Amino acid sequence: MRISDHHGLAVAEMEPDELALRPWRGDDRHIDVVRLPDPPADLLPELTGLGFVHKPELLSWRAELGPGEEEFLAGLATKPRQDIRRARHRAEAALTLTVHDTLPASLLDRFLDLYRARVEQMTYGITIACRYRDAMLHGPDKYYGVFAMDGEEIAGGCLVRECPDEDMARIRFSAVTEEWRRASLARTLYFAAMRVARDKGFKWVTLGDEPNLYGHLTKAGLFPFKVAMGFHPVPSQDNHDPEGRDVADLILTGAHLSGPGLMLGYAPGRQHERQLTGYVISAEPVDVKPMAAPFLDGVTVVPPGERVASVPPA
């Protein structure tokens, strides 16, 4: 069993033949998560009995663009649809939105300054976009950007990678100022980026790939936000990720989670259907309604730690 640091989370990764030994029980090192990558099917009952969740390691959030924006909005619930329209009206009244089919270096650098400042405010933030600056300007993949300007100042923006081989536009990076975050500018930017993708003839749009443990690198509140925007999660390997894989995770402690955590696991007995179900990680009772979604086969609260009524070692 090898323990490694995942941005403040101690993850103990083991091999299938180690499961019978329960190596995490006798280890005096701190462990937040016990993980078995690509769990064999014959071990799933035993893993489930111990409290492991069989799940995709990464989630891709995607939506089908459809023929037009009004048709897309019509598929959303009433309140999210109203929120999006209100956010757009606020932005259009005070800001100038521009689309750049080719990213200007000076504007990209101003966006990255804003992006860096916002990420540095996060507990476990990672400035991934900064690593891609040269690739976005000079690489083989084509990017376009949507930016909102408050006079000469940048209020927010998002950067989109075009993936014609996948018939998909990937919204990769976004950032808005704190003032305009409270005014939901992100919604306006995303829908503007989706209009461009639709005009370019793409069928699909994605709103990021994320580790399947909300409450760590990404806050749990991001889940209902993306659901309300009309996106749904799929295992990343089902969305053109060659490195996507399944894992079985046992959350031993929620000490490094910001409030209740959330994982999406395969519904027991339905992993071949790719049916997902929600697991809210909390030692206390918690309202799961905000995490309910039509694509989930229910939401269950599970306390961190190994289950007491576990399956005995083989």
C-alpha positions as CSV (number, residue, x, y, z in Angstrom):
1,M,0.0,0.0,0.0
2,R,1.5,3.3,-1.1
3,I,0.3,6.6,0.5
4,S,0.7,9.8,-1.5
5,D,-0.4,13.4,-1.0
6,H,-3.2,14.6,-3.3
7,H,-3.3,18.3,-2.7
8,G,-3.7,17.9,1.1
9,L,-5.6,14.6,0.9
10,A,-3.6,11.5,2.0
11,V,-4.6,8.7,-0.4
12,A,-3.5,5.1,0.3
13,E,-3.5,3.1,-3.0
14,M,-3.4,-0.6,-2.8
15,E,-3.4,-3.7,-5.1
16,P,-6.2,-6.2,-5.2
17,D,-4.2,-8.9,-3.4
18,E,-3.7,-6.6,-0.4
19,L,-7.5,-6.2,0.3
20,A,-7.7,-9.4,2.4
21,L,-5.0,-8.0,4.7
22,R,-6.8,-4.7,5.4
23,P,-3.4,-2.9,5.4
24,W,-4.9,0.5,6.4
25,R,-6.0,-0.9,9.8
26,G,-2.4,-1.5,11.1
27,D,-0.8,1.6,9.5
28,D,0.0,4.4,11.9
29,R,0.3,7.0,9.1
30,H,-2.5,9.4,8.5
31,I,-4.9,8.2,5.8
32,D,-7.9,10.1,4.4
33,V,-8.8,7.8,1.6
34,V,-8.1,4.1,0.8
35,R,-8.2,3.5,-2.9
36,L,-8.2,0.4,-5.1
37,P,-7.8,1.3,-8.8
38,D,-9.7,-0.7,-11.4
39,P,-11.4,-2.9,-8.8
40,P,-12.0,-6.5,-10.1
41,A,-15.6,-7.4,-10.4
42,D,-15.3,-10.4,-8.0
43,L,-14.1,-8.0,-5.2
44,L,-16.9,-5.5,-5.5
45,P,-19.2,-7.3,-2.9
46,E,-16.5,-7.3,-0.3
47,L,-15.5,-3.7,-1.1
48,T,-19.1,-2.6,-0.8
49,G,-19.4,-4.4,2.6
50,L,-16.4,-2.5,3.9
51,G,-17.9,0.9,2.8
52,F,-15.9,1.4,-0.4
53,V,-17.7,3.2,-3.3
54,H,-17.1,1.9,-6.8
55,K,-16.9,5.1,-8.9
56,P,-15.3,6.8,-11.9
57,E,-12.2,8.6,-10.7
58,L,-13.0,11.7,-12.8
59,L,-16.3,13.1,-14.0
60,S,-16.9,15.0,-17.3
61,W,-19.8,17.4,-17.3
62,R,-21.4,17.7,-20.7
63,A,-24.6,18.8,-22.4
64,E,-26.0,18.4,-25.9
65,L,-26.2,21.9,-27.4
66,G,-29.3,21.3,-29.5
67,P,-30.6,23.5,-32.3
68,G,-30.8,26.8,-30.4
69,E,-30.5,28.5,-27.1
70,E,-34.2,28.9,-26.5
71,E,-34.7,25.2,-27.0
72,F,-31.8,24.5,-24.6
73,L,-33.3,26.9,-21.9
74,A,-36.7,25.3,-22.3
75,G,-35.3,22.1,-21.0
76,L,-34.2,23.7,-17.7
77,A,-36.2,24.1,-14.6
78,T,-38.0,27.4,-14.2
79,K,-35.8,29.0,-11.5
80,P,-32.5,28.2,-13.2
81,R,-33.9,29.5,-16.5
82,Q,-34.9,32.8,-14.8
83,D,-31.5,33.0,-13.0
84,I,-29.7,32.7,-16.3
85,R,-31.8,35.4,-18.0
86,R,-31.4,37.8,-15.0
87,A,-27.7,37.3,-15.0
88,R,-27.5,38.1,-18.7
89,H,-29.6,41.2,-18.4
90,R,-27.3,42.5,-15.5
91,A,-24.2,41.8,-17.6
92,E,-25.5,43.3,-20.8
93,A,-26.5,46.5,-18.9
94,A,-23.1,47.1,-17.4
95,L,-20.5,45.2,-19.4
96,T,-19.2,44.7,-22.9
97,L,-19.0,41.0,-24.0
98,T,-16.6,40.2,-26.7
99,V,-15.7,36.9,-28.5
100,H,-12.2,36.3,-29.8
101,D,-11.9,33.4,-32.2
102,T,-8.1,33.7,-31.8
103,L,-6.8,34.6,-28.3
104,P,-4.8,37.9,-28.2
105,A,-1.8,37.4,-26.0
106,S,-2.3,40.6,-24.1
107,L,-5.9,39.8,-23.2
108,L,-5.1,36.2,-22.3
109,D,-2.4,37.5,-19.9
110,R,-4.9,39.8,-18.2
111,F,-7.4,36.9,-17.9
112,L,-4.6,34.7,-16.4
113,D,-3.8,37.4,-13.9
114,L,-7.5,37.4,-12.8
115,Y,-7.6,33.6,-12.9
116,R,-4.5,33.3,-10.8
117,A,-5.8,35.7,-8.2
118,R,-9.1,33.8,-7.9
119,V,-7.4,30.4,-7.6
120,E,-5.0,31.5,-5.0
121,Q,-7.9,32.3,-2.7
122,M,-8.9,28.6,-2.7
123,T,-7.7,26.2,0.0
124,Y,-6.4,23.7,-2.6
125,G,-6.4,25.8,-5.7
126,I,-4.3,24.8,-8.7
127,T,-3.5,27.3,-11.4
128,I,-3.8,24.8,-14.2
129,A,-4.6,27.4,-16.9
130,C,-1.3,29.2,-16.5
131,R,0.5,26.0,-17.6
132,Y,-1.3,26.1,-20.9
133,R,-0.6,29.7,-21.9
134,D,1.8,28.9,-24.7
135,A,-0.3,26.0,-25.9
136,M,-3.4,28.2,-26.1
137,L,-1.5,30.8,-28.1
138,H,0.7,28.6,-30.3
139,G,-0.3,24.9,-29.8
140,P,-2.1,22.7,-32.4
141,D,-5.4,22.9,-30.5
142,K,-7.6,25.8,-31.3
143,Y,-9.1,27.9,-28.5
144,Y,-11.5,30.8,-28.5
145,G,-12.4,33.1,-25.6
146,V,-15.4,35.0,-24.3
147,F,-14.6,38.1,-22.2
148,A,-16.6,40.6,-20.2
149,M,-15.1,44.1,-19.9
150,D,-16.0,46.7,-17.4
151,G,-14.6,49.7,-19.2
152,E,-10.8,49.0,-19.5
153,E,-10.9,46.4,-16.7
154,I,-11.6,42.7,-17.2
155,A,-14.6,41.5,-15.2
156,G,-14.4,37.8,-16.3
157,G,-13.8,35.4,-19.1
158,C,-13.8,31.8,-20.2
159,L,-11.5,29.9,-22.6
160,V,-12.9,27.1,-24.8
161,R,-11.0,24.4,-26.6
162,E,-12.4,23.2,-29.9
163,C,-12.4,19.4,-30.4
164,P,-13.8,18.7,-33.9
165,D,-12.8,15.0,-33.8
166,E,-15.1,14.7,-30.7
167,D,-17.8,17.0,-32.1
168,M,-17.3,18.9,-28.9
169,A,-16.4,22.3,-27.4
170,R,-14.7,22.1,-24.0
171,I,-15.0,25.1,-21.7
172,R,-11.6,24.7,-20.0
173,F,-11.0,27.7,-17.8
174,S,-13.1,30.6,-16.4
175,A,-12.7,33.3,-13.8
176,V,-14.7,36.4,-12.8
177,T,-14.1,39.1,-10.2
178,E,-15.7,38.7,-6.8
179,E,-18.1,41.5,-7.5
180,W,-19.3,39.9,-10.7
181,R,-19.3,36.4,-9.2
182,R,-22.1,37.6,-6.9
183,A,-23.9,38.8,-10.0
184,S,-23.6,35.3,-11.6
185,L,-21.5,36.5,-14.5
186,A,-20.2,33.0,-15.0
187,R,-23.6,31.9,-16.3
188,T,-23.6,34.6,-18.9
189,L,-20.1,33.7,-20.0
190,Y,-20.9,30.0,-20.3
191,F,-24.0,30.6,-22.3
192,A,-22.2,33.0,-24.6
193,A,-19.5,30.3,-25.1
194,M,-22.2,27.8,-25.9
195,R,-23.8,30.1,-28.5
196,V,-20.4,30.3,-30.3
197,A,-20.0,26.5,-30.1
198,R,-23.5,26.0,-31.5
199,D,-22.7,28.4,-34.3
200,K,-19.6,26.5,-35.1
201,G,-21.6,23.4,-35.5
202,F,-20.6,21.4,-32.4
203,K,-23.0,18.9,-31.0
204,W,-21.6,18.7,-27.5
205,V,-20.2,21.1,-24.9
206,T,-18.4,20.2,-21.7
207,L,-18.1,22.3,-18.5
208,G,-14.9,20.7,-17.1
209,D,-13.5,17.4,-15.9
210,E,-13.4,17.1,-12.1
211,P,-12.1,14.7,-9.4
212,N,-15.1,12.7,-8.2
213,L,-14.9,14.0,-4.6
214,Y,-16.7,17.3,-4.1
215,G,-15.7,19.1,-1.0
216,H,-12.0,18.9,-1.6
217,L,-10.5,20.6,-4.7
218,T,-14.0,21.5,-5.8
219,K,-16.8,22.6,-3.5
220,A,-20.0,20.5,-3.2
221,G,-22.0,23.6,-4.3
222,L,-20.5,23.3,-7.8
223,F,-22.6,20.1,-8.3
224,P,-26.1,21.7,-8.1
225,F,-24.8,24.7,-10.1
226,K,-23.8,22.6,-13.1
227,V,-27.0,20.5,-12.8
228,A,-29.0,23.8,-13.0
229,M,-27.1,24.8,-16.0
230,G,-28.3,21.8,-17.9
231,F,-25.2,19.7,-17.7
232,H,-24.9,16.1,-16.5
233,P,-21.8,14.1,-15.4
234,V,-20.4,11.0,-17.1
235,P,-17.3,8.9,-16.3
236,S,-14.4,10.8,-18.0
237,Q,-13.5,7.6,-19.9
238,D,-16.9,7.8,-21.5
239,N,-16.1,11.2,-22.8
240,H,-12.8,10.7,-24.7
241,D,-10.5,10.6,-21.7
242,P,-7.9,7.9,-22.6
243,E,-6.6,7.9,-19.0
244,G,-10.0,7.7,-17.3
245,R,-10.5,4.8,-15.0
246,D,-12.7,3.4,-12.2
247,V,-11.6,3.2,-8.6
248,A,-13.1,2.0,-5.3
249,D,-12.7,4.6,-2.6
250,L,-13.1,4.3,1.2
251,I,-13.3,7.7,2.9
252,L,-11.8,7.1,6.3
253,T,-12.0,10.7,7.5
254,G,-13.7,13.9,6.3
255,A,-11.1,16.1,8.1
256,H,-9.9,17.7,4.9
257,L,-13.3,18.2,3.3
258,S,-15.1,21.5,3.4
259,G,-18.3,20.4,5.0
260,P,-20.2,17.4,3.7
261,G,-18.5,15.7,0.7
262,L,-20.1,14.2,-2.3
263,M,-19.1,11.3,-4.6
264,L,-21.0,9.8,-7.5
265,G,-20.7,6.0,-7.6
266,Y,-22.1,3.3,-9.8
267,A,-25.5,2.1,-8.6
268,P,-25.0,-1.4,-7.1
269,G,-25.6,-4.0,-9.8
270,R,-25.9,-1.3,-12.5
271,Q,-22.3,-0.3,-13.3
272,H,-22.6,-1.8,-16.7
273,E,-25.4,0.6,-17.4
274,R,-23.2,3.5,-16.2
275,Q,-26.0,4.4,-13.8
276,L,-24.7,6.8,-11.1
277,T,-25.9,7.3,-7.6
278,G,-25.0,10.0,-5.0
279,Y,-23.1,9.5,-1.7
280,V,-23.0,12.4,0.7
281,I,-20.1,12.0,3.1
282,S,-21.1,13.3,6.6
283,A,-21.0,12.1,10.1
284,E,-24.1,14.1,10.9
285,P,-27.6,14.1,9.3
286,V,-27.7,16.4,6.3
287,D,-30.3,17.5,3.8
288,V,-29.6,15.7,0.5
289,K,-32.2,17.6,-1.5
290,P,-29.6,20.1,-3.0
291,M,-27.7,17.1,-4.4
292,A,-30.7,15.3,-6.0
293,A,-30.7,15.2,-9.7
294,P,-32.9,13.4,-12.3
295,F,-29.9,11.4,-13.6
296,L,-29.0,10.0,-10.2
297,D,-30.4,6.7,-8.8
298,G,-30.9,8.4,-5.4
299,V,-28.7,10.1,-2.9
300,T,-27.5,8.4,0.4
301,V,-25.7,9.9,3.4
302,V,-22.7,7.7,4.4
303,P,-20.4,8.5,7.4
304,P,-16.7,8.5,6.9
305,G,-14.9,5.3,8.1
306,E,-15.0,1.6,7.5
307,R,-18.4,0.0,8.0
308,V,-18.7,-1.9,11.3
309,A,-20.7,-4.7,9.7
310,S,-18.0,-5.4,7.2
311,V,-17.5,-8.5,5.2
312,P,-14.8,-10.7,6.9
313,P,-11.5,-11.1,5.0
314,A,-11.4,-13.9,2.5
